[in-house]
Amino acid sequence: RNDSIEITPSQKKLYDSQNIRYLISTSNIKNDAYTKIFETNDKNNSFMVYESNTPNSKFSMYFSKEVVSSIDDYAQKIADPNFDITKTVLLEKDLDLNESGGQAEIKVKEISNGKFNLEVTTSRTGILVISDSFYPGWKATIDNQKTEIYPANINSKAITVPQGTHEINLEYSPESFKAGAAITVLSH
């Protein structure tokens, strides 16, 4: 096939904000930001897998934020060539944050189905963004103290992390699952 698609800079920023590392396409992708790593064919189609040359981490610390109130606000930010989604997190709620920069180290201690355990060391209070869907039922703790989870970058979750070294735990534990499990146990 001779057809191809081009990933615009705005699209690349959007994919990066969602930690999209791989693209699968039936068309060639014309963009220096992606490398074709695999291709397969069946009777009717070719399928190509592309990998980002600059993938984001699943876990990122931000020291700068902007507040958006709608999808249109978000789209305008992403389309702005001067806006860098890798340096500024987009939040739906304004958080008190001294935005003068900082340094952070994130050590992944455990990732399992519905659970993340991290050790975060930060030079100042920042916003930890987890490129994983914001969805009810997630619980977060910092040093075993419950903390609020905020929607970030449209489809991610975020928590504020104070200066210092902290153990961060996030776990998916919806109340509906607990209720269903209790009913199952009681019915036997």
C-alpha positions as CSV (number, residue, x, y, z in Angstrom):
1,R,0.0,0.0,0.0
2,N,1.1,3.5,-0.7
3,D,-1.1,5.3,1.6
4,S,0.4,7.0,4.7
5,I,-0.6,9.1,7.6
6,E,1.3,11.9,9.3
7,I,1.3,12.4,13.1
8,T,1.1,16.1,13.8
9,P,3.1,17.7,16.6
10,S,-0.3,18.3,18.5
11,Q,-1.2,14.6,18.1
12,K,2.3,13.5,19.3
13,K,1.9,15.7,22.4
14,L,-1.5,14.2,23.0
15,Y,-0.2,10.6,22.7
16,D,2.8,11.5,24.9
17,S,0.5,12.9,27.6
18,Q,-1.3,9.6,27.6
19,N,1.9,7.5,27.7
20,I,1.1,5.9,24.3
21,R,4.3,4.1,23.4
22,Y,3.0,2.0,20.4
23,L,0.8,2.8,17.5
24,I,-0.8,0.0,15.3
25,S,-1.8,1.1,11.8
26,T,-2.7,-0.3,8.4
27,S,-1.0,2.7,6.9
28,N,2.6,3.8,6.9
29,I,3.2,6.5,9.5
30,K,5.3,9.4,8.2
31,N,6.9,10.9,11.2
32,D,10.4,11.0,12.7
33,A,8.9,10.5,16.2
34,Y,8.0,6.9,15.5
35,T,9.9,3.9,14.2
36,K,8.3,0.8,12.6
37,I,9.3,-2.2,14.7
38,F,7.0,-4.9,13.2
39,E,4.8,-5.6,10.2
40,T,2.5,-8.5,9.4
41,N,0.2,-9.2,6.5
42,D,-3.0,-11.2,6.0
43,K,-5.0,-11.6,2.8
44,N,-6.4,-8.1,2.8
45,N,-4.3,-5.9,5.0
46,S,-0.9,-5.0,6.3
47,F,-0.5,-4.2,10.0
48,M,2.4,-2.2,11.2
49,V,3.5,-1.5,14.8
50,Y,5.3,1.7,15.5
51,E,7.2,2.7,18.6
52,S,7.6,6.2,19.9
53,N,11.3,7.4,19.8
54,T,10.6,9.6,22.9
55,P,8.2,7.6,25.1
56,N,7.1,9.1,28.4
57,S,7.3,7.2,31.6
58,K,4.2,5.8,33.2
59,F,5.1,7.9,36.3
60,S,6.1,11.5,36.0
61,M,6.7,14.3,38.5
62,Y,5.6,17.8,37.6
63,F,6.4,21.1,39.2
64,S,4.2,23.2,36.9
65,K,0.5,23.0,36.3
66,E,-2.3,24.7,34.5
67,V,-6.0,24.3,35.1
68,V,-8.4,23.4,32.4
69,S,-12.2,23.3,32.7
70,S,-13.2,21.6,29.5
71,I,-12.1,19.3,26.6
72,D,-11.9,22.5,24.5
73,D,-9.4,24.1,27.0
74,Y,-7.4,20.9,26.9
75,A,-7.4,20.8,23.1
76,Q,-6.3,24.4,22.9
77,K,-3.4,23.8,25.2
78,I,-2.2,20.7,23.3
79,A,-2.5,22.6,20.0
80,D,-0.3,25.5,21.3
81,P,3.2,24.9,19.9
82,N,4.7,26.6,23.0
83,F,3.0,24.3,25.5
84,D,5.0,21.3,26.7
85,I,2.9,18.6,28.2
86,T,6.0,16.9,29.5
87,K,6.7,19.9,31.7
88,T,3.3,21.2,32.7
89,V,0.4,19.0,33.9
90,L,-3.2,19.9,33.0
91,L,-5.5,19.6,36.0
92,E,-9.3,20.0,36.4
93,K,-8.8,21.4,39.9
94,D,-6.4,24.1,41.0
95,L,-3.9,22.9,43.6
96,D,-1.8,25.1,45.8
97,L,1.7,24.6,44.3
98,N,4.8,26.8,44.4
99,E,5.7,26.5,40.7
100,S,9.5,27.2,40.8
101,G,10.7,23.9,39.5
102,G,12.3,21.0,41.3
103,Q,14.0,17.6,40.9
104,A,12.5,14.2,41.6
105,E,13.4,10.5,41.5
106,I,10.7,7.9,41.1
107,K,11.6,4.3,42.0
108,V,9.1,1.6,41.0
109,K,8.9,-1.0,43.8
110,E,5.9,-2.9,42.5
111,I,3.4,-2.9,39.7
112,S,0.8,-5.6,39.7
113,N,-2.8,-5.8,38.5
114,G,-4.5,-2.8,40.1
115,K,-1.6,-1.8,42.4
116,F,1.4,0.5,42.2
117,N,4.0,0.9,44.9
118,L,6.6,3.7,44.4
119,E,9.3,5.5,46.3
120,V,9.4,9.1,45.4
121,T,12.1,11.6,46.4
122,T,11.4,15.2,45.5
123,S,13.3,18.4,46.2
124,R,10.0,20.3,46.6
125,T,6.3,19.6,46.6
126,G,5.2,18.4,43.2
127,I,2.5,16.6,41.3
128,L,3.0,12.9,40.6
129,V,1.1,11.9,37.4
130,I,0.3,8.3,36.7
131,S,-0.5,7.7,33.0
132,D,-3.3,5.4,33.8
133,S,-7.1,6.2,33.6
134,F,-8.6,8.3,36.3
135,Y,-11.5,6.1,37.4
136,P,-13.5,5.8,40.7
137,G,-12.3,3.1,43.0
138,W,-8.7,4.0,43.1
139,K,-7.2,4.7,46.5
140,A,-3.9,6.4,47.2
141,T,-1.6,6.7,50.3
142,I,1.6,8.6,51.0
143,D,3.5,7.0,53.8
144,N,0.3,5.1,54.7
145,Q,-1.8,8.3,55.0
146,K,-4.7,8.6,52.6
147,T,-4.4,11.3,49.9
148,E,-6.7,12.6,47.2
149,I,-6.4,11.5,43.6
150,Y,-7.1,14.2,40.9
151,P,-7.9,13.8,37.2
152,A,-4.9,15.0,35.1
153,N,-4.2,15.3,31.4
154,I,-7.7,14.2,30.7
155,N,-7.1,10.5,31.1
156,S,-4.5,10.2,33.9
157,K,-4.5,10.5,37.7
158,A,-2.4,12.7,39.9
159,I,-1.5,13.2,43.5
160,T,0.5,15.9,45.3
161,V,3.7,14.7,46.9
162,P,5.4,16.8,49.6
163,Q,9.1,17.5,49.6
164,G,11.2,14.6,50.8
165,T,11.2,10.8,50.3
166,H,7.9,9.0,50.5
167,E,6.3,5.7,49.9
168,I,3.4,6.0,47.5
169,N,0.7,3.3,47.1
170,L,-2.1,3.3,44.7
171,E,-4.6,0.5,44.6
172,Y,-7.8,-0.2,42.6
173,S,-10.4,-1.1,45.2
174,P,-13.9,-0.2,44.1
175,E,-16.7,-0.4,46.7
176,S,-18.9,-2.3,44.1
177,F,-16.3,-5.1,44.0
178,K,-16.2,-5.3,47.8
179,A,-20.0,-5.4,48.0
180,G,-20.2,-8.1,45.4
181,A,-17.5,-10.2,47.1
182,A,-19.3,-9.9,50.5
183,I,-22.6,-11.0,48.9
184,T,-20.9,-13.9,47.3
185,V,-19.3,-15.0,50.6
186,L,-22.6,-14.6,52.5
187,S,-24.6,-16.5,49.9
188,H,-22.5,-19.7,50.3
